[in-house]
């Protein structure tokens, strides 16, 4: 089997979201009077690993986040950043959720063509002003 050169695997690195989740864990832990060491022992981790999770230098596995939520008695969602419905990611997810409901092939083809045109090299940058309307336009019968 050949390899696909276009696939690039990036190492998992902790980032801003990991720091935010870690800070939320620390806040909930402190609000319940638990020390970092106490929580680490209950999870079966070293205090150093717990510190890495809370400072966001290590990513927290989902199963660990679930265990922490049960220990401190809050839903997992309490640790996650709030969703911004206006963010680009949310917009993409919203589009993806609604696409399966479009059954008309002509509409699907038109959407595909629109997306290709908007993402083509040399296309105008996002949120650019729309072009001025033309007074007349010659339409080609070809599609």
C-alpha positions in Angstrom: 0.0 0.0 0.0 1.3 3.5 -0.8 1.3 6.4 1.5 -0.6 9.6 1.1 1.9 12.5 1.2 -0.8 15.0 1.9 -1.6 13.6 5.3 0.5 15.3 8.0 0.4 13.9 11.5 1.2 16.6 14.1 2.3 15.7 17.6 -0.3 16.3 20.3 0.7 19.4 22.1 -1.1 21.0 24.9 -2.4 24.4 24.1 -4.7 27.2 25.2 -7.7 25.0 25.6 -5.7 22.6 27.8 -4.7 25.5 30.0 -8.3 26.6 30.2 -9.5 23.2 31.2 -6.7 22.8 33.7 -7.6 26.1 35.3 -11.2 25.1 35.6 -10.2 21.8 37.2 -8.0 23.6 39.7 -10.8 26.1 40.5 -13.4 23.3 41.1 -10.9 21.3 43.2 -10.1 24.3 45.4 -13.8 25.1 45.8 -14.3 21.7 47.3 -11.3 22.0 49.6 -9.3 19.3 47.8 -5.5 19.7 47.4 -3.9 18.8 44.2 -2.2 15.9 45.9 -5.5 14.6 47.3 -7.1 14.6 43.8 -3.9 13.1 42.2 -4.0 10.2 44.8 -7.7 9.5 44.2 -7.0 9.4 40.4 -3.9 7.2 40.9 -1.5 9.9 39.5 1.5 11.6 41.0 1.1 15.1 42.2 3.4 16.2 39.4 1.1 14.7 36.7 -1.9 16.5 38.3 0.1 19.7 38.3 0.8 19.2 34.5 -2.9 18.7 33.9 -3.9 21.8 35.9 -1.3 24.1 34.3 -2.2 22.8 30.8 1.3 21.5 30.1 -0.2 18.0 29.5 -3.4 17.1 27.7 -6.1 15.5 29.8 -7.5 12.2 28.4 -11.3 12.2 28.3 -11.5 9.3 30.7 -9.4 11.2 33.2 -11.7 14.3 32.8 -14.7 12.1 33.5 -13.1 10.7 36.6 -12.2 14.2 37.8 -15.8 15.3 37.2 -17.1 12.4 39.3 -14.7 13.1 42.2 -15.5 16.8 42.4 -19.2 16.3 41.7 -19.7 18.4 38.6 -20.6 17.6 35.0 -17.7 17.2 32.6 -19.1 20.2 30.6 -18.1 22.4 33.6 -14.5 22.0 32.6 -14.9 22.6 28.9 -14.8 26.1 27.3 -18.1 27.6 26.5 -19.1 27.2 22.9 -19.2 30.4 20.8 -22.1 29.9 18.3 -20.5 32.6 16.1 -17.1 31.0 15.8 -15.9 29.6 12.5 -15.7 26.1 13.9 -19.3 26.2 15.2 -20.4 27.6 11.8 -18.7 24.7 10.0 -20.2 22.1 12.4 -23.6 23.7 11.9 -23.3 23.5 8.1 -22.1 19.9 8.3 -25.2 19.0 10.5 -27.6 20.4 8.0 -26.0 19.2 4.7 -27.5 15.6 5.0 -31.0 17.2 4.9 -30.4 18.7 1.5 -31.7 16.1 -1.0 -32.0 18.1 -4.2 -28.9 17.3 -6.4 -29.1 20.7 -8.1 -28.8 22.5 -4.7 -25.9 20.2 -3.6 -24.1 20.9 -6.9 -24.6 24.6 -6.5 -23.3 24.5 -2.9 -20.3 22.5 -4.1 -19.6 25.0 -6.8 -20.0 28.0 -4.4 -17.5 26.4 -1.9 -15.0 25.7 -4.7 -15.3 29.3 -6.0 -14.8 30.7 -2.5 -11.8 28.6 -1.7 -10.1 28.7 -5.1 -6.6 30.3 -5.3 -7.0 34.0 -5.9 -10.5 34.2 -4.5 -11.3 37.3 -2.5 -10.5 37.1 1.2 -13.3 36.3 3.6 -15.7 39.1 4.5 -14.7 41.2 1.6 -17.3 43.6 0.2 -19.5 42.1 -2.4 -18.8 43.2 -6.0 -20.9 46.1 -7.3 -24.0 44.8 -9.1 -23.8 44.9 -12.9 -26.4 46.6 -15.0 -26.4 43.8 -17.5 -24.9 40.3 -17.7 -24.5 37.8 -20.5 -25.4 34.4 -19.2 -23.9 31.3 -20.8 -26.3 28.5 -21.6 -23.5 26.1 -20.6 -23.1 25.0 -17.0 
